[in-house]
Amino acid sequence: MPNPARLRAAALTATALLTSAALTGCGGDDSSGGGDVTDQKLSWKDCPAPSQAEGGGSTPSPLPGGATWQCATMKTPLDWDDPKGDTIKLALIRAKASGPADRRIGSLVFNFGGPGGSGVTTLPAFGQDYGTLRTRYDLVSFDPRGVGRSDPVECLDDKQLDTYFQQDSTPDDAAERGKLLANTRKFNAACDKNSGSTLPHVATTDAARDMDLMRQVLGDDRLYYFGISYGTELGGVYAHLFPKKVGRAVFDAVVDPTQDAEQSSLGQARGFQLALDNFAKDCTSKTEDCPIGDSPEDVKDRITRLLKNLDRKPIPGVFPRDLTQTAATSGIAQALYSKDFWEYLTEGLEQAYDGDGRVLMVLSDSLNGRSENGQYSNITAANVAINCADDKARYDERYVQDRLPEFRKASAVFGDYLAWSMVSCTDWAVPGAADHPDVSAPGAPPVLVIGNTGDPATPYEGAGRMVDALGKDVGVELTYRGQGHGAYDSKDKCVQNAVHAYLLDGRPPVAETVCP
């Protein structure tokens, strides 16, 4: 789990860090234009290697057919309440449409979630998956403000983050609780010291206004949008602020817009437990023996015992670090984001039972944005900053202790961790905006809202609530009966055909369609 803040979803961003050997970066060139930022012209150039804040790595590989990725920066007001004041630069990336010019619809803007994930690194990592959409759209993504190259929030350094992620995030007594709270205060104070001028301006409403400026600078009358995970919340807030500027939009892996921070954390405890249940059933239902248990309950019982043992005595992980209870929990969570990772979870658990924690620690590092060279992206810092800017609630130690029984009932594995994650904003320097986002968008065109019944990070029920919250005749729900976080990138043909029909031809599916 990326930090002691609730997992809205590191999702595709974390997956890209684990699976892509060549992540990309965005150019450092200046946007041209002065005065009114809507008048600026973007200067697109070949992308350099990504910055460390974006995750490091090498320049993006060309797309099939030889198309290359281009990068630019866009100026945007630091404070949208003072649009003529100081500006910051947002990093953008694009791949131009592959089809005939007279068939091009516009730019399709992606946000892959987090919050805090670099769209500039994630879009190329999954670029081939969107080849059909590229026939009629330029594919565009960006580092939202506070993320990657876009005025990144900075908190702890790499060495401090290694220690931070080794801490006991599920305290059992007063001393452990005191240490967790002290570490949280240290993290938050470092964010304020290093990025104090940025922290008041990284809320989702700020990012939504940036997207409307991006729409104008890209030359589109309406915003064509594909939001995944937290990207659905960002899309919903955009639709609320600019309902008449929404073009065709898809929300996949949907954040429940009706929940406050506590409800979201509790829902994720249930969601990750459901995914773990499904993983255990899958392993023990196969014809060959499941190497980590004889029955689903046995698999889960052994995992629970492993975590308790690690709480007492960590095992060797990735040298020189040990696999702690917290790191193991993070590694298990990361593997549950995609069914493709279940085999790694099986391998990691099997090795951990024999005293080798390397695989689970690699999974944990992926979720936390740590590269093999020991450097971290800024996903953790950005994730906390954006969550705390958005969420009004500030929970103290006593409140969390009172809520622990319900969290433990929701999940024996993830309950304590997600309950204690609620203290992450308690000492934050900037007040939070609201209990939950307003996504009501009367008058907006149809928005395709896709829920996955097995989604661990954004539980399925959130899709229906997003549809209701968007308002009458706006949200169109599609259900995917699958596993993992999100639906489109599962490559299910039913889901992809529905998305293509809407984004390419303007034909949304019949409401309440079920795939497969």
Protein Blocks (a to p, Z undefined) as FASTA:
>chain_A
ZZjcdcfbgklmmmmmmmpmbdcdddfbdcedehjlklpccdddddddddfknngaaddd
ddehhiacddddddddfblklmmlccddddddddddfbdfklpnbdcdddebjehiafkl
mmmmmmmmmmmmmmmpccdddddehiajlopacfbdfklmmmmmmpcfbdfbfklmmmmm
mmmmmmmmmmmmmmmmmmmmmcfklmmmmmmmmmmmnopabdcdddehjlmmmmmmmmmm
mmmlpccdddehiadfkbcfklmmmmmmmmmmmmmmmmmmmmmmpmbdcfkbjbfklmmm
mmmmmmmmmmmoccddddfbdcdfklmmmmmmmmmmpmklmmmmmmmmmmmmnopaklmm
mmmmmmnopafkopacfklmmmmmmmmmmpmbacdfklmmmmmmmmmmmomklmmmmmmm
mmmmmmgcbdcfbfbdcfbdghiacddddddfklfklgfklmmmmmmmnoghkaccdddd
dededjklnopaklmmmmmmmmmnopacdehiacZZ
